[in-house]
Amino acid sequence: MLDSRMHSRLATSERRATSPTPPTWESAFRSYYIELCEYVLRFVGSAEAAQDLVQDLFLRLWDSRGPRDATRLTRPYLYVAARNRALKYLRHRRVVAAWVARAAREEPPGSDTPEDLCLCGELDDVVQRAIADLPARCRAVFVLRRREQLSYREIATRLGVSLGTVKSQMWRATLRLREELAPYVSHPVISADRVG
Amino acid sequence: MEQSDLLGFVEGDCSPDEAAAMQAWIAADPRRGALLEDLREVWRLTGRHTRSWVVAGARIRLLPSRGRHAAQGSAGFPARSGAERRRRLMAPPGLSHVLHVAMIRHR
């Protein structure tokens, strides 16, 4: 899974590096729609809202196409514009101030460096091993969810178990992977039983 | 609210009202925020995206609202106009959400 992620990142980096033409609305939409949805999701926590916000941003950019596109259809501009929209949305919905403050500190993800891509390749083995070491049922649920992108209901049907079992196995798998991959996460892991 | 509900939040499965309630719950204890970051890290390490985003569907929804490529049809995706999208985004939070957040703050 990580391998395909690395190839895709490499392809994207190469495309960005070698693209001789200025960005167009089409190319910006194709290149950045998903990563902007991912970024906005971190602020709003609802895929539905994240997609609406990113689509609205692209609509505005479509409506105001013109000479400034060379600046506005770039990754840094799009990230800042998406972030501002997400923060405005949170304030409008009267989300608690502490969350808005936390969200305001979110930095846009940097572009992948060759070092990142190399590390990503090395991590692949570790992650695959950690997934393979999960108890059988946990592993089955986790793989169906993360790799095959099945819904919890579809997983329950496929494995012939209840929806509750799928959710609890998914949670167990995630906690187990969190422990196994703790050395590779960017901050110290807190034990789940110490969180209220 | 339970810790395992954080998974739905990471994956974006919450409605906007549910997400706002989760945000209040997370903000009430920094350890929940740290757990959330851990879960996001696990997701980042184990897959390319957090969830399956339908780019083609989004594009098809966008263009008819500007009268372009309307002939392509909606291909089964509900066409949501710009005005409707903005109304949804700017709609005030539902009563259930306000009560939920108030309860969390009161705890």
Interface residues (C-beta under 8 A of the other chain):
Chain A: M1 L2 S4 R5 S8 F29 R30 Y33 I34 C37 E38 L41 R42 V44 G45 S46 A47 E48 A49 A50 Q51 D52 L53 V54 Q55 D56 F58 L59 W62 D63 Y89 L90 H92 R93 R94 V95 V96 A98 W99 R102 L123 V127 I131 F142 R146 R147 Q149 K167 S168 M170 W171 T174 L177 R178 L181 Y184 V185 S186 H187 V189 I190 A192 R194 V195 G196
Chain B: Q3 S4 L7 F9 E11 G12 D13 C14 S15 P16 E18 A19 A20 M22 Q23 A24 I26 A27 A28 D29 R31 R32 G33 A34 L35 E37 D38 L39 R40 E41 V42 W43 L45 T46 G47 R48 H49 T50 R51 S52 W53 V55 A58 R59 R61 L62 S65 R66 R80 G82 R85 R86 R88 L89 M90 P92 P93 V98 V101 R105
